[in-house]
Amino acid sequence: QVQLVESGGGLVQPGGSLRLSCVTSGIIFSRGAMGWYRQAPGKERELVATITSGGSTKYADSVKGRFTISRDNTKNTVYLQMSSLKPEDTAIYCCNADGQYFGTYYYPGKYWGQGTQVTVSA
């Protein structure tokens, strides 16, 4: 069965860093695009970053220069390195598999992880 398991969330101070991991199984990882989404209470789910099978990346304007998405096809894992964290980055971060682009718009795939909580607070 398809499974996505996120880890790496936690409580950090503003300006700190976290590295999220999403380990997948049951999919042909190297073929598909992956995405990271986040959702804070009372807000819509936001697409944070995507990475194609070829390694091309896109980021939300709010995280450009601070977050880096990467993938390790040997480990079937996608990462989100988050630096210079701000309180507004506080959210549940979820990994998404099998998304696709329609033009520049990323449609989320049907596979989701359970999410990992990131809290940025002094």
Secondary structure, DSSP 8 states (H G I E B T S, - for coil): --EEEEE--EEE-TT--EEEEEEEESS-GGGSEEEEEEE-TTS--EEEEEE-TT--EEE-TTTTTTEEEEEETTTTEEEEEE-S--GGG-EEEEEEEEEEEETTEEE--SEE---EEEEE--
